[in-house]
Amino acid sequence: MARPTRFPLELPVSYRNVSGGEWRAGTTLEVSTSGVVLRMTPDFSDSPRALILVITLPFADGCLVGRGHITRSVAGRAESGTAEFAVAIGEFQIVHRPAVTAATDVLLQPEARV
């Protein structure tokens, strides 16, 4: 099976562990139909691999809200204190920004699966 085409696209992203914790800021570097490559804080990789993502879209006041998991480390940037990780997104929806909180609450429910 062919790997999905990746597109270089830098967008702001907020992410957090599905089991709780603070929201953190990062940036997408590449997107595809199956996931993203994110630049994020390296200490997050020590946490459980499941996360909630909110990617701000550059149009129509929208966000992609999804639940995914880190699949691998791509690279690190010691000088900037960041690392790059591939994240497979198992489920997502595109919502208007005012609906982001409700959408993330649904993804945090125990029955939500990746």
Helices and strands as residue ranges (DSSP letters): E 7-8, E 12-17, E 20-31, E 35-40, G 42-46, E 50-56, E 62-77, E 82-96, G 97-99, H 100-107
